């Protein structure tokens, strides 16, 4: 249990963020503290050395007029920065010194007149003093003496040590503040996510109309909420379409099944009533209608699942249109006009023929007297047009007619055997072949379906 708790992969986002913030702040604080102590130490060292050099220069100026024994005692006084002052001759004898200064010279060195030198750190082995020493040579009474001024290191180290202790004390406090603040701030930032999660968890498959709350701030969480609402809207639309599809399919299948069932019930009681006319006029048409409906539903379902194996061969659209024109002329219900030029595409000839037949049958059902079929190449596409001189389709209904089980004239379509799937199949086949289908008005009245397919391109 303890091992699982210590496993970072099991931590919450708030815990991970708090630990990450603490780590980053710790590293940055350590680097900043080190730099601060280094700069502070160097600054105090430079100040002490400058003070020592200034004292040595003051003594040099005094020695231009007075001997070392008559030197102003204030120049030999020590303070918080100056720890010791000595005036040493060439033989190493101390001519004058501050109170508490060592009896021997701090540094034995030979310098020329006027030379100012930083002699570095000088430390007593017994630990009685620790100085940074500055030396200044000057001529006094025809001989060269050296002024040695020791800047005390102890005050500098004391200040740096106190600052280091304060930083060490402040580091844990800072880390606690960072961890607590990050934990709370991340929790506040993730509260909208929790609200979204709770709302999504409460949404059931039977009530997709609910939406998750969108935060006022237009940040990433607001974008997530917007995306979730768009997804829920798509799911709601898909569920409604599925329910409508099942309802429509059930309704369409019920009619032929009812007819067949009634006939069979009659036959069960009165076998003598089953004759050729009943079979030809009722049973077979309804069975064929139900079979066609099931095939259409199966094609659409398999196409939605990309389970249809479409052929990829050369298909002559002009031949398919001429075959449909000949079929219409044999039926003889409408006049057929053709304007066909050779057009070849790569695809499934059977599927393309079915799409063209659905368009032609739709035009023949609604035409007043004439159906016009045309096909011609335009640039890199083949353009098929199926026109009728019927009542036309209102512009606001043109997108809806490609939906499944949509019939603008329900009674007429049902009487003629239509189930409202023909144009859906057309749109599906054309889309799979990389084409488009559009609806426009026919000059003089009626509807024109325009199918555009790529020439010589394989289907996806």
C-alpha positions in Angstrom: 0.0 0.0 0.0 2.8 2.4 0.9 4.8 1.5 -2.2 1.7 2.2 -4.4 1.2 5.6 -2.7 4.8 6.5 -3.3 4.6 5.5 -7.0 4.5 8.8 -9.0 2.3 7.2 -11.7 -0.5 6.9 -9.1 -0.4 10.5 -8.0 -3.1 13.0 -8.9 -2.4 15.9 -11.2 -2.5 18.2 -8.2 0.1 16.2 -6.4 2.4 15.9 -9.5 2.1 19.6 -10.1 2.9 20.5 -6.5 6.0 18.1 -6.4 7.2 19.5 -9.8 6.8 23.1 -8.6 8.6 22.3 -5.4 11.5 20.7 -7.3 11.8 23.6 -9.8 11.6 26.2 -7.0 14.2 24.2 -4.9 16.7 24.1 -7.8 16.1 27.8 -8.7 16.3 28.8 -5.0 19.5 26.9 -4.5 21.1 28.4 -7.6 19.9 31.9 -6.7 21.1 31.5 -3.1 24.5 30.4 -4.2 24.8 33.3 -6.6 23.6 35.7 -3.9 26.1 34.5 -1.3 28.9 34.6 -3.9 28.1 38.1 -5.0 27.6 39.3 -1.4 31.0 37.8 -0.4 32.8 39.3 -3.3 31.1 42.7 -2.7 32.1 42.8 1.0 35.6 41.6 0.1 36.0 44.3 -2.5 34.7 46.9 0.0 37.2 45.8 2.7 40.1 45.8 0.2 39.1 49.3 -1.0 39.0 50.5 2.6 42.5 49.0 3.3 43.9 50.6 0.1 42.3 54.0 1.1 43.8 53.8 4.6 47.3 52.9 3.1 47.0 55.9 0.8 46.1 58.2 3.7 49.1 57.0 5.7 51.4 57.5 2.6 50.2 61.2 2.3 50.9 61.7 6.1 54.4 60.2 5.8 55.4 62.7 3.2 55.6 65.3 6.0 55.9 63.3 9.3 57.9 60.4 10.4 56.3 57.1 11.4 56.7 57.8 15.1 54.8 61.2 14.7 52.0 59.7 12.6 48.4 60.7 13.5 47.1 57.9 15.7 43.7 58.0 14.1 45.4 56.6 10.9 46.5 53.6 13.0 43.1 53.0 14.5 41.1 49.8 13.7 37.4 49.5 12.9 34.8 47.0 11.6 36.8 46.8 8.3 40.4 47.5 9.2 41.9 44.9 11.5 45.6 45.9 11.6 48.0 48.6 10.4 51.8 48.3 10.2 54.6 50.5 8.9 57.6 48.2 8.1 61.1 49.2 6.9 63.2 47.4 4.4 64.9 45.3 7.2 61.5 44.0 8.4 61.3 46.1 11.6 57.9 47.4 12.5 58.2 51.2 12.8 54.6 51.8 13.8 51.5 49.7 14.3 47.9 49.7 15.4 46.8 48.4 18.8 46.6 44.7 18.8 48.7 44.3 15.6 51.2 41.4 15.6 54.8 42.2 16.6 56.1 40.8 13.4 55.2 42.1 9.9 52.0 40.7 8.5 53.8 40.0 5.2 57.5 40.1 4.3 57.8 41.7 0.9 59.9 44.0 -1.1 58.2 46.8 -3.0 59.3 49.9 -5.0 58.4 53.4 -4.1 54.7 54.2 -4.9 53.7 50.6 -5.6 50.3 49.5 -4.3 49.8 45.7 -4.2 47.1 43.4 -2.9 49.1 40.9 -0.9 46.3 38.4 -0.5 45.0 36.5 2.5 47.2 36.3 5.6 46.1 34.0 8.4 47.8 33.4 11.8 48.4 29.7 12.4 47.1 30.1 15.9 43.9 31.6 14.6 44.3 35.0 16.2 43.8 37.0 13.0 42.7 36.5 9.4 43.2 39.4 7.0 43.3 40.5 3.4 46.4 42.6 3.3 47.1 45.6 1.0 50.7 47.0 0.8 51.8 50.5 -0.2 55.5 51.5 -0.5 56.7 55.0 0.0 59.9 56.9 0.7 60.5 58.3 4.2 63.7 60.2 5.0 65.6 58.6 2.0 64.5 55.1 2.7 61.6 53.0 1.5 59.0 51.8 4.0 56.0 49.6 3.4 52.5 50.4 4.7 50.6 47.1 5.5 46.9 47.4 6.1 44.9 44.2 6.9 41.2 44.1 6.2 39.5 41.9 8.7 37.7 38.9 7.1 35.7 37.9 10.1 33.0 40.6 9.7 32.6 39.6 6.0 32.3 36.0 6.8 29.9 36.7 9.7 27.5 38.7 7.4 27.7 36.0 4.7 27.0 33.3 7.3 24.0 35.1 8.7 22.6 35.5 5.3 23.2 31.8 4.5 21.4 30.8 7.7 18.4 33.1 6.9 18.2 31.5 3.4 18.4 28.0 4.9 15.6 28.9 7.3 13.5 30.5 4.5 13.9 27.7 2.0 11.6 25.2 3.8 9.0 27.9 4.4 9.2 28.9 0.7 8.8 25.3 -0.4 5.8 24.8 1.9 4.1 27.9 0.5 4.9 26.8 -3.1 3.5 23.3 -2.5 0.4 24.4 -0.8 -0.3 27.3 -3.2 0.4 25.1 -6.3 -1.8 22.3 -4.9 -4.7 24.7 -4.2 -4.3 26.7 -7.5 -4.2 23.5 -9.6 -7.2 22.2 -7.7 -9.0 25.5 -8.5 -7.9 25.3 -12.1 -9.1 21.7 -12.4 -12.4 22.3 -10.7 -14.1 23.0 -14.1 -12.7 19.7 -15.3 -14.2 17.9 -12.4 -17.6 19.6 -13.1 -17.3 18.4 -16.7 -16.5 14.9 -15.5 -19.4 14.8 -13.1 -21.8 16.1 -15.7 -20.6 13.5 -18.3 -20.9 10.7 -15.8 -24.5 11.7 -15.1 -25.4 11.7 -18.8 -27.0 8.4 -19.8 -27.5 7.0 -23.3 -31.2 7.8 -23.1 -30.7 11.5 -22.3 -28.0 13.0 -24.6 -29.7 16.4 -24.6 -27.7 17.5 -21.6 -24.5 19.6 -22.0 -21.4 20.2 -19.9 -20.8 23.6 -18.3 -18.5 25.9 -20.3 -16.2 28.1 -18.1 -16.3 31.8 -18.6 -12.6 32.0 -19.2 -11.7 31.1 -22.8 -8.9 28.8 -22.0 -8.0 25.2 -22.8 -10.6 23.9 -20.4 -13.3 26.0 -22.1 -12.2 24.6 -25.4 -12.4 21.1 -23.9 -16.0 21.8 -22.7 -17.0 23.1 -26.1 -15.5 20.1 -27.8 -17.4 17.8 -25.3 -20.7 19.6 -26.1 -20.1 19.3 -29.8 -19.4 15.6 -29.3 -22.6 15.2 -27.3 -24.5 17.0 -30.0 -23.1 14.6 -32.6 -24.0 11.6 -30.4 -27.5 13.0 -29.9 -27.9 13.5 -33.6 -26.6 10.1 -34.4 -28.9 8.5 -31.8 -31.9 10.4 -33.2 -31.0 9.3 -36.7 -30.6 5.7 -35.5 -33.9 5.7 -33.7 -35.6 7.3 -36.7 -33.9 4.7 -39.0 -35.1 1.8 -36.9 -38.6 3.3 -36.7 -38.8 3.9 -40.4 -37.4 0.5 -41.3 -39.9 -1.2 -39.0 -42.7 0.8 -40.6 -41.6 0.0 -44.1 -41.3 -3.7 -43.4 -44.6 -3.9 -41.5 -46.7 -3.2 -44.5 -45.5 -6.0 -46.8 -45.3 -8.4 -43.9 -48.9 -7.6 -42.9 -50.0 -8.3 -46.5 -48.2 -11.6 -46.7 -49.3 -12.6 -43.2 -52.9 -11.8 -44.0 -52.8 -13.8 -47.2 -51.2 -16.8 -45.4 -53.8 -16.7 -42.6 -56.6 -16.7 -45.2 -54.9 -19.6 -47.0 -54.6 -21.5 -43.7 -58.4 -21.4 -43.3 -59.4 -21.4 -47.0 -56.7 -23.0 -49.1 -59.1 -22.7 -52.1 -58.7 -18.9 -52.1 -55.0 -19.1 -52.9 -54.9 -18.7 -56.7 -52.5 -17.3 -59.2 -54.0 -13.9 -59.2 -53.5 -13.5 -55.4 -49.9 -14.7 -55.7 -49.1 -12.5 -58.7 -50.9 -9.4 -57.5 -50.3 -9.4 -53.8 -47.9 -12.0 -52.4 -45.0 -11.7 -55.0 -45.0 -7.9 -55.2 -45.0 -7.5 -51.5 -42.3 -10.1 -51.1 -40.2 -8.4 -53.8 -40.7 -5.0 -52.2 -39.6 -6.4 -48.8 -36.6 -8.1 -50.4 -35.6 -4.9 -52.2 -35.9 -2.9 -48.9 -33.8 -5.4 -47.0 -31.1 -5.3 -49.8 -31.1 -1.5 -49.7 -30.8 -1.5 -45.9 -28.0 -4.1 -46.0 -26.1 -2.1 -48.6 -26.3 1.1 -46.6 -25.4 -0.6 -43.4 -22.4 -2.3 -44.9 -21.3 0.9 -46.7 -21.5 2.7 -43.3 -19.1 0.1 -41.9 -16.8 0.2 -45.0 -17.6 -3.5 -45.4 -18.6 -3.3 -49.1 -16.0 -4.7 -51.5 -16.3 -2.2 -54.4 -14.8 -3.3 -57.8 -12.1 -1.2 -59.4 -12.5 -1.6 -63.1 -13.2 0.5 -66.1 -16.9 1.6 -66.2 -18.5 3.3 -69.3 -21.0 5.8 -67.9 -22.4 6.4 -71.4 -23.3 2.7 -71.8 -25.0 2.7 -68.4 -27.1 5.7 -69.3 -28.0 4.3 -72.7 -29.2 1.1 -71.0 -31.4 3.1 -68.7 -32.7 5.1 -71.6 -33.7 1.9 -73.4 -35.4 0.6 -70.3 -37.5 3.8 -70.0 -38.5 3.6 -73.6 -39.7 0.0 -73.2 -41.8 1.1 -70.2 -43.2 3.9 -72.3 -44.6 6.0 -69.4 -42.5 9.1 -70.3 -40.6 10.4 -73.3 -36.9 9.9 -73.0 -34.3 12.4 -74.4 -30.6 11.6 -74.4 -27.5 13.8 -74.9 -24.7 11.3 -74.2 -20.9 11.6 -74.9 -18.4 8.8 -74.1 -17.2 9.0 -70.4 -15.1 6.3 -68.7 -14.3 6.1 -65.0 -12.7 3.6 -62.8 -15.1 2.0 -60.2 -17.8 -0.5 -59.6 -20.0 -0.7 -62.7 -22.8 -2.5 -60.9 -22.9 0.1 -58.1 -22.7 3.0 -60.6 -25.5 1.4 -62.6 -27.6 1.1 -59.5 -27.1 4.8 -58.7 -28.0 5.8 -62.2 -31.1 3.6 -62.2 -32.3 5.1 -58.9 -31.9 8.6 -60.3 -33.7 7.6 -63.5 -36.6 5.8 -61.6 -36.9 8.9 -59.3 -37.1 11.2 -62.4 -39.6 8.9 -64.1 -41.9 8.9 -61.0 -42.1 12.6 -60.8 -41.8 13.6 -64.5 -44.9 15.1 -66.2 -44.0 13.9 -69.7 -40.2 13.9 -70.3 -37.0 12.6 -68.7 -33.7 13.9 -70.1 -30.4 12.0 -69.7 -27.0 13.6 -70.4 -23.4 12.7 -69.9 -20.3 14.6 -71.0 -16.7 15.1 -69.8 -15.7 18.4 -68.3 -12.1 18.9 -67.6 -11.0 15.9 -65.5 -14.6 14.9 -64.4 -17.5 13.1 -65.9 -20.8 15.0 -65.4 -24.1 13.1 -65.5 -27.5 15.0 -65.5 -30.9 13.4 -65.0 -33.7 15.9 -65.6 -37.4 15.7 -65.3 -40.3 18.2 -66.0 -42.1 17.4 -62.8 -43.1 19.7 -59.9 -39.5 20.2 -58.7 -38.0 20.1 -55.2 -38.0 23.2 -53.0 -34.6 24.5 -52.2 -35.0 24.0 -48.5 -35.7 20.3 -49.0 -32.8 19.5 -51.3 -30.4 18.4 -48.5 -33.1 16.4 -46.8 -34.0 14.2 -49.7 -30.7 12.3 -49.4 -31.5 11.3 -45.9 -32.9 7.7 -45.4 -36.6 7.1 -45.6 -37.3 10.7 -46.6 -40.2 11.0 -49.2 -41.5 14.5 -50.0 -44.7 12.9 -51.4 -45.3 10.0 -49.1 -48.5 8.6 -50.5 -47.3 8.8 -54.1 -43.9 7.2 -53.3 -45.4 4.4 -51.3 -48.0 3.6 -53.9 -45.2 3.3 -56.5 -43.1 1.1 -54.2 -40.5 3.7 -53.1 -39.2 3.3 -49.5 -37.2 6.6 -49.4 -33.8 4.9 -49.7 -33.0 5.4 -53.4 -31.4 8.8 -53.1 -29.5 7.8 -50.0 -28.0 4.9 -51.9 -27.1 7.3 -54.8 -25.3 9.7 -52.4 -23.5 6.8 -50.8 -22.3 5.3 -54.0 -21.3 8.6 -55.6 -19.4 9.7 -52.4 -17.5 6.3 -52.3 -16.4 6.9 -55.9 -15.0 10.4 -55.0 -17.8 12.3 -56.6 -20.6 14.7 -55.7 -24.3 14.8 -56.4 -26.3 18.1 -56.4 -29.9 19.2 -57.1 -31.0 22.2 -59.2 -34.1 23.4 -61.0 -34.7 22.3 -64.6 -35.2 25.3 -67.0 -39.0 25.3 -67.7 -39.8 23.5 -64.5 -38.7 20.3 -62.8 -35.6 18.9 -61.1 -32.1 18.2 -62.3 -29.8 15.8 -60.5 -26.1 16.4 -61.4 -23.5 13.7 -60.6 -19.8 14.6 -60.9 -17.3 11.8 -60.9 -13.5 11.9 -61.5 -12.4 10.5 -64.8 -10.0 7.6 -64.5 -9.6 7.7 -60.7 -10.0 4.6 -58.6 -12.5 4.6 -55.7 -11.3 4.8 -52.1 
